[in-house]
Amino acid sequence: MKHIRAAVLLTTLVTSGAAVVHLAQAQDVPTRARDNGAVVAFAQAHPASTKYSFVRLDGPARTAVLDEHARLVAMFTDGARTAVLSGQSRTFADPQRTSAVVTTSNWVRLAPQPWKAGAEKEAWFRPWLDQELTDRSPDVLAVATQYVTFAHFADGADYSDFLGITVRGVKPRKDHFGDVDSAGYVRLVYGYRLGFPIGDGGLPRTPQEMPKAPLGAAIADNAVGSPQTRFLAQPGDLLLFSTDGSKGAVDHVGIYLGVDDAGQQRFIASRGTPDGPSFGDSSGRSVLDDDGPYAAGLWGIRRL
């Protein structure tokens, strides 16, 4: 099976990660996305604005960007590089594991530097915003869902094992080619694919290290047992979980996608069941608002 998985992996990477991203006209959109991990775009974004207004918000401190019609264009959080932009609507699906789909017009991009109050006046901001609002290359959410069809789970498997590459002198384990654990998956998506720092000063190797790592903005900490915490999550956030029942020990990490078609908050993560990255319902539903282990074990939120 390993050589079959390797062939699929290499084929997908050679096609620049776009094998499961499909754009369609409105009349071509299926009721459910037909392809595993498909992203189906079916509505055009609002045209770019020539004039923006900026509103400061609290809890956490952030800046909302509005166009001339008072429509929300983007959201930037102080201390974080991830920005949520308004764009073309897409539907994300994981049909082998769940009938739920996530349809959203949110696009998550990494800004060149962490946000701070007044950053809209800096020279980098407007050219970057104008470019990103029209960019249709895979963003954080699209990249994250590209691995639901062929990546597999193995405890202790990092992105270097998955890719079969040597990183900082450490050789990959051949028996874990195509495999990745929860932290390795986050490092694969945010680090290897999208350029967020990995290792010292960036994404650490294990979920246990993430609470103390310098990962942008800490939106919530030690929140197990606090159901209101889930309302603080925005697409692209890292969700830290304590799934073993210990309120003090983080043992799992995922990426928040958004609200699904049943109105539930859904995330994607790599875990043993269903064997790899998924936002499905095997071995605990991948939602933050039921009575399952992940909803009950939400420990904290990091916005990179």
Secondary structure, DSSP 8 states (H G I E B T S, - for coil): -HHHHHHHHHHHHHTTT-TTEEE--GGG--SS-SSTT-EEEEE------S--EEEEETTTTEEEEE-TTS-EEEEEEBT--EEEEEEEEEEEE-TTT-S-EEEEEEEEEE-SS-B-TTGGGSTTHHHHHHHHHH--S--HHHHHHTTTTT-B--TT--HHHHHT--BTTB---GGGTTB--HHHHHIIIIIIIT---BSTTSB-SSGGGGGGS--SEEEE-S-TT-GGGGGG--TT-EEEE-TTS-TT---EEEEEEEE-TTS-EEEEEEETTTTEEE-S-TTS-SBSSSSSHHHHTEEEEEE-
